[in-house]
Amino acid sequence: MPHSIAAATSGRSTCRGCGRVIERGTLRFGERIANPFGGGEATLWFHLQCAAYRRPEALLDALDGADLPHT
């Protein structure tokens, strides 16, 4: 399933790696999985640092195709 890197649009999502809130505007890694409660897909969000530890291969794949802002 495809993965994504995007800025958090609100401060309501929780990191699946550490359990802390992902602040609004922070870049985050999204892992799409089959929705266990019905049809379609669900997205699990991680801080980039947590994704690097928990899902390194998937994060590298997402970084390879991401259009990240230059700072």
Chimera marker file (.cmm) of the C-alpha trace (Angstrom):
<marker_set name="trace">
<marker id="1" x="0.000" y="0.000" z="0.000" r="1" g="1" b="0" radius="0.5"/>
<marker id="2" x="1.274" y="3.525" z="-0.700" r="1" g="1" b="0" radius="0.5"/>
<marker id="3" x="2.848" y="5.642" z="2.010" r="1" g="1" b="0" radius="0.5"/>
<marker id="4" x="3.014" y="9.416" z="2.272" r="1" g="1" b="0" radius="0.5"/>
<marker id="5" x="4.797" y="12.290" z="3.953" r="1" g="1" b="0" radius="0.5"/>
<marker id="6" x="2.719" y="15.379" z="4.662" r="1" g="1" b="0" radius="0.5"/>
<marker id="7" x="2.402" y="18.246" z="7.098" r="1" g="1" b="0" radius="0.5"/>
<marker id="8" x="-0.121" y="17.673" z="9.878" r="1" g="1" b="0" radius="0.5"/>
<marker id="9" x="-3.233" y="19.710" z="9.134" r="1" g="1" b="0" radius="0.5"/>
<marker id="10" x="-4.325" y="19.762" z="12.773" r="1" g="1" b="0" radius="0.5"/>
<marker id="11" x="-2.853" y="18.838" z="16.127" r="1" g="1" b="0" radius="0.5"/>
<marker id="12" x="-5.222" y="15.908" z="16.657" r="1" g="1" b="0" radius="0.5"/>
<marker id="13" x="-3.300" y="12.962" z="15.201" r="1" g="1" b="0" radius="0.5"/>
<marker id="14" x="-1.296" y="10.699" z="17.471" r="1" g="1" b="0" radius="0.5"/>
<marker id="15" x="1.996" y="9.032" z="16.573" r="1" g="1" b="0" radius="0.5"/>
<marker id="16" x="1.697" y="5.240" z="16.425" r="1" g="1" b="0" radius="0.5"/>
<marker id="17" x="5.351" y="4.942" z="17.418" r="1" g="1" b="0" radius="0.5"/>
<marker id="18" x="5.565" y="6.981" z="20.623" r="1" g="1" b="0" radius="0.5"/>
<marker id="19" x="1.933" y="7.791" z="21.399" r="1" g="1" b="0" radius="0.5"/>
<marker id="20" x="2.472" y="11.567" z="21.555" r="1" g="1" b="0" radius="0.5"/>
<marker id="21" x="0.489" y="14.173" z="19.625" r="1" g="1" b="0" radius="0.5"/>
<marker id="22" x="1.834" y="15.245" z="16.226" r="1" g="1" b="0" radius="0.5"/>
<marker id="23" x="1.801" y="19.046" z="16.294" r="1" g="1" b="0" radius="0.5"/>
<marker id="24" x="0.081" y="21.035" z="13.540" r="1" g="1" b="0" radius="0.5"/>
<marker id="25" x="2.409" y="21.805" z="10.620" r="1" g="1" b="0" radius="0.5"/>
<marker id="26" x="4.930" y="19.099" z="11.569" r="1" g="1" b="0" radius="0.5"/>
<marker id="27" x="5.966" y="16.710" z="8.795" r="1" g="1" b="0" radius="0.5"/>
<marker id="28" x="4.626" y="13.210" z="9.450" r="1" g="1" b="0" radius="0.5"/>
<marker id="29" x="4.790" y="9.787" z="7.813" r="1" g="1" b="0" radius="0.5"/>
<marker id="30" x="1.529" y="8.083" z="6.866" r="1" g="1" b="0" radius="0.5"/>
<marker id="31" x="1.261" y="4.328" z="6.435" r="1" g="1" b="0" radius="0.5"/>
<marker id="32" x="-1.923" y="3.187" z="4.702" r="1" g="1" b="0" radius="0.5"/>
<marker id="33" x="-3.387" y="-0.133" z="5.754" r="1" g="1" b="0" radius="0.5"/>
<marker id="34" x="-6.617" y="-1.983" z="5.075" r="1" g="1" b="0" radius="0.5"/>
<marker id="35" x="-9.301" y="-0.644" z="7.419" r="1" g="1" b="0" radius="0.5"/>
<marker id="36" x="-9.865" y="-3.333" z="10.072" r="1" g="1" b="0" radius="0.5"/>
<marker id="37" x="-13.343" y="-1.942" z="10.861" r="1" g="1" b="0" radius="0.5"/>
<marker id="38" x="-14.793" y="-1.862" z="7.346" r="1" g="1" b="0" radius="0.5"/>
<marker id="39" x="-14.025" y="-1.265" z="3.712" r="1" g="1" b="0" radius="0.5"/>
<marker id="40" x="-11.348" y="1.053" z="2.386" r="1" g="1" b="0" radius="0.5"/>
<marker id="41" x="-8.095" y="2.125" z="3.962" r="1" g="1" b="0" radius="0.5"/>
<marker id="42" x="-6.942" y="3.739" z="7.192" r="1" g="1" b="0" radius="0.5"/>
<marker id="43" x="-3.804" y="5.819" z="7.685" r="1" g="1" b="0" radius="0.5"/>
<marker id="44" x="-1.470" y="5.319" z="10.636" r="1" g="1" b="0" radius="0.5"/>
<marker id="45" x="0.575" y="8.466" z="11.365" r="1" g="1" b="0" radius="0.5"/>
<marker id="46" x="4.123" y="8.592" z="12.753" r="1" g="1" b="0" radius="0.5"/>
<marker id="47" x="6.599" y="11.355" z="13.576" r="1" g="1" b="0" radius="0.5"/>
<marker id="48" x="9.393" y="11.143" z="10.979" r="1" g="1" b="0" radius="0.5"/>
<marker id="49" x="11.862" y="10.149" z="13.718" r="1" g="1" b="0" radius="0.5"/>
<marker id="50" x="9.561" y="7.408" z="14.999" r="1" g="1" b="0" radius="0.5"/>
<marker id="51" x="8.974" y="6.118" z="11.459" r="1" g="1" b="0" radius="0.5"/>
<marker id="52" x="12.742" y="5.986" z="10.891" r="1" g="1" b="0" radius="0.5"/>
<marker id="53" x="13.005" y="3.661" z="13.884" r="1" g="1" b="0" radius="0.5"/>
<marker id="54" x="9.829" y="1.589" z="13.402" r="1" g="1" b="0" radius="0.5"/>
<marker id="55" x="9.357" y="1.552" z="9.594" r="1" g="1" b="0" radius="0.5"/>
<marker id="56" x="12.744" y="2.432" z="8.029" r="1" g="1" b="0" radius="0.5"/>
<marker id="57" x="12.229" y="0.771" z="4.627" r="1" g="1" b="0" radius="0.5"/>
<marker id="58" x="8.777" y="2.260" z="4.109" r="1" g="1" b="0" radius="0.5"/>
<marker id="59" x="10.014" y="5.710" z="5.188" r="1" g="1" b="0" radius="0.5"/>
<marker id="60" x="12.906" y="5.575" z="2.720" r="1" g="1" b="0" radius="0.5"/>
<marker id="61" x="10.501" y="4.629" z="-0.076" r="1" g="1" b="0" radius="0.5"/>
<marker id="62" x="8.204" y="7.534" z="0.835" r="1" g="1" b="0" radius="0.5"/>
<marker id="63" x="11.119" y="9.977" z="1.053" r="1" g="1" b="0" radius="0.5"/>
<marker id="64" x="12.317" y="8.903" z="-2.374" r="1" g="1" b="0" radius="0.5"/>
<marker id="65" x="9.057" y="9.990" z="-4.008" r="1" g="1" b="0" radius="0.5"/>
<marker id="66" x="8.133" y="12.899" z="-1.705" r="1" g="1" b="0" radius="0.5"/>
<marker id="67" x="7.956" y="16.532" z="-2.769" r="1" g="1" b="0" radius="0.5"/>
<marker id="68" x="9.273" y="18.089" z="0.443" r="1" g="1" b="0" radius="0.5"/>
<marker id="69" x="9.614" y="21.824" z="1.039" r="1" g="1" b="0" radius="0.5"/>
<marker id="70" x="13.172" y="23.172" z="0.972" r="1" g="1" b="0" radius="0.5"/>
<marker id="71" x="14.219" y="25.084" z="4.065" r="1" g="1" b="0" radius="0.5"/>
<link id1="1" id2="2" r="1" g="1" b="0" radius="0.2"/>
<link id1="2" id2="3" r="1" g="1" b="0" radius="0.2"/>
<link id1="3" id2="4" r="1" g="1" b="0" radius="0.2"/>
<link id1="4" id2="5" r="1" g="1" b="0" radius="0.2"/>
<link id1="5" id2="6" r="1" g="1" b="0" radius="0.2"/>
<link id1="6" id2="7" r="1" g="1" b="0" radius="0.2"/>
<link id1="7" id2="8" r="1" g="1" b="0" radius="0.2"/>
<link id1="8" id2="9" r="1" g="1" b="0" radius="0.2"/>
<link id1="9" id2="10" r="1" g="1" b="0" radius="0.2"/>
<link id1="10" id2="11" r="1" g="1" b="0" radius="0.2"/>
<link id1="11" id2="12" r="1" g="1" b="0" radius="0.2"/>
<link id1="12" id2="13" r="1" g="1" b="0" radius="0.2"/>
<link id1="13" id2="14" r="1" g="1" b="0" radius="0.2"/>
<link id1="14" id2="15" r="1" g="1" b="0" radius="0.2"/>
<link id1="15" id2="16" r="1" g="1" b="0" radius="0.2"/>
<link id1="16" id2="17" r="1" g="1" b="0" radius="0.2"/>
<link id1="17" id2="18" r="1" g="1" b="0" radius="0.2"/>
<link id1="18" id2="19" r="1" g="1" b="0" radius="0.2"/>
<link id1="19" id2="20" r="1" g="1" b="0" radius="0.2"/>
<link id1="20" id2="21" r="1" g="1" b="0" radius="0.2"/>
<link id1="21" id2="22" r="1" g="1" b="0" radius="0.2"/>
<link id1="22" id2="23" r="1" g="1" b="0" radius="0.2"/>
<link id1="23" id2="24" r="1" g="1" b="0" radius="0.2"/>
<link id1="24" id2="25" r="1" g="1" b="0" radius="0.2"/>
<link id1="25" id2="26" r="1" g="1" b="0" radius="0.2"/>
<link id1="26" id2="27" r="1" g="1" b="0" radius="0.2"/>
<link id1="27" id2="28" r="1" g="1" b="0" radius="0.2"/>
<link id1="28" id2="29" r="1" g="1" b="0" radius="0.2"/>
<link id1="29" id2="30" r="1" g="1" b="0" radius="0.2"/>
<link id1="30" id2="31" r="1" g="1" b="0" radius="0.2"/>
<link id1="31" id2="32" r="1" g="1" b="0" radius="0.2"/>
<link id1="32" id2="33" r="1" g="1" b="0" radius="0.2"/>
<link id1="33" id2="34" r="1" g="1" b="0" radius="0.2"/>
<link id1="34" id2="35" r="1" g="1" b="0" radius="0.2"/>
<link id1="35" id2="36" r="1" g="1" b="0" radius="0.2"/>
<link id1="36" id2="37" r="1" g="1" b="0" radius="0.2"/>
<link id1="37" id2="38" r="1" g="1" b="0" radius="0.2"/>
<link id1="38" id2="39" r="1" g="1" b="0" radius="0.2"/>
<link id1="39" id2="40" r="1" g="1" b="0" radius="0.2"/>
<link id1="40" id2="41" r="1" g="1" b="0" radius="0.2"/>
<link id1="41" id2="42" r="1" g="1" b="0" radius="0.2"/>
<link id1="42" id2="43" r="1" g="1" b="0" radius="0.2"/>
<link id1="43" id2="44" r="1" g="1" b="0" radius="0.2"/>
<link id1="44" id2="45" r="1" g="1" b="0" radius="0.2"/>
<link id1="45" id2="46" r="1" g="1" b="0" radius="0.2"/>
<link id1="46" id2="47" r="1" g="1" b="0" radius="0.2"/>
<link id1="47" id2="48" r="1" g="1" b="0" radius="0.2"/>
<link id1="48" id2="49" r="1" g="1" b="0" radius="0.2"/>
<link id1="49" id2="50" r="1" g="1" b="0" radius="0.2"/>
<link id1="50" id2="51" r="1" g="1" b="0" radius="0.2"/>
<link id1="51" id2="52" r="1" g="1" b="0" radius="0.2"/>
<link id1="52" id2="53" r="1" g="1" b="0" radius="0.2"/>
<link id1="53" id2="54" r="1" g="1" b="0" radius="0.2"/>
<link id1="54" id2="55" r="1" g="1" b="0" radius="0.2"/>
<link id1="55" id2="56" r="1" g="1" b="0" radius="0.2"/>
<link id1="56" id2="57" r="1" g="1" b="0" radius="0.2"/>
<link id1="57" id2="58" r="1" g="1" b="0" radius="0.2"/>
<link id1="58" id2="59" r="1" g="1" b="0" radius="0.2"/>
<link id1="59" id2="60" r="1" g="1" b="0" radius="0.2"/>
<link id1="60" id2="61" r="1" g="1" b="0" radius="0.2"/>
<link id1="61" id2="62" r="1" g="1" b="0" radius="0.2"/>
<link id1="62" id2="63" r="1" g="1" b="0" radius="0.2"/>
<link id1="63" id2="64" r="1" g="1" b="0" radius="0.2"/>
<link id1="64" id2="65" r="1" g="1" b="0" radius="0.2"/>
<link id1="65" id2="66" r="1" g="1" b="0" radius="0.2"/>
<link id1="66" id2="67" r="1" g="1" b="0" radius="0.2"/>
<link id1="67" id2="68" r="1" g="1" b="0" radius="0.2"/>
<link id1="68" id2="69" r="1" g="1" b="0" radius="0.2"/>
<link id1="69" id2="70" r="1" g="1" b="0" radius="0.2"/>
<link id1="70" id2="71" r="1" g="1" b="0" radius="0.2"/>
</marker_set>
